[in-house]
């Protein structure tokens, strides 16, 4: 084999290894995010889909805790949430790495490390399309499990809580495999602009927190957590109305286009209804997203050092 062939093979192996490291690190970050933020995510979904049943975040939290307890209440939907976040974040971060390389090639930047915040934001925007395809089915199951009691009460029957696998079979039996992708268009509409600001905000904050002459990869775990919290907060502020629409489509089994549902919510409940559940979301986001990025960055470094 000639020199060019050996170099090509080595580059392919290096790209594969980098992709796998991003995939595994993203998976670990997704698991950490769920266990830190699941209780307040449950409160968010309940307030988004059945706001008339609760006076506010504390009322929703306490009623859920009193009625269903910690595991069946606040941590309802944890298994599909873990699956959803592992699927989303593993694909997201693996796709993010690939999209960073593509953006670097298009813009003439020699190394991914030299991409500016806008370039990283664009990479996040395109990466989110691929993660949306893996997220939508598991997010559907998670949201319905989280609001299971409210769905039963709203339907006029007693609550009969079931698990994720029974619910998945029930959805497929009633509507076929395609019904697992209900809300896909609103998921994509939420994810792509959201992750533009998510990665853009994260990378810009890392640059701001770096000392003169210091790489943003070497700012330490505390500053990495701050950058992750900033990125997550910006994401939710931007996408929250789309997230409310997506949650209602998936939980209430709505069939109308997302834009018509958004208009109907504004007409009947007011524009503030598109921000129901924002408070617990932002409170959850700070520790959860900070944990996500610290887990991702440091597990990635550990694997790179181990394999080098």
Beta strands, then each sheet from edge to edge (+ up, - down):
end
